[in-house]
């Protein structure tokens, strides 16, 4: 299902040979109140869910600029994924 992006908002992301998928979610209420969530489906059958109950820069409805929540998390994932050395290295 993930390979066909069923239920995800974005195309798969490949970093250092590892592919992950992301599902965005959120709700905006009165006075720019914002709740955000993102589910990341990572290599090795790991899942990461982030829930944020405050504004994060980069959201169009808030008029703020800068990195979005997804950008921050994607950067952390990219920095954490490293290629494994070949066996017998």
Buried (B, 14 or more C-beta within 10 A) or exposed (E): EEEEEEEBEEEBBEBEEBBBBBBBEBEBEEEEEBBBBBBBBBBEEEEBEBEEEEBBEBBEEEEEEEEBBBEBBBEEBEEEBEEEEEEEE
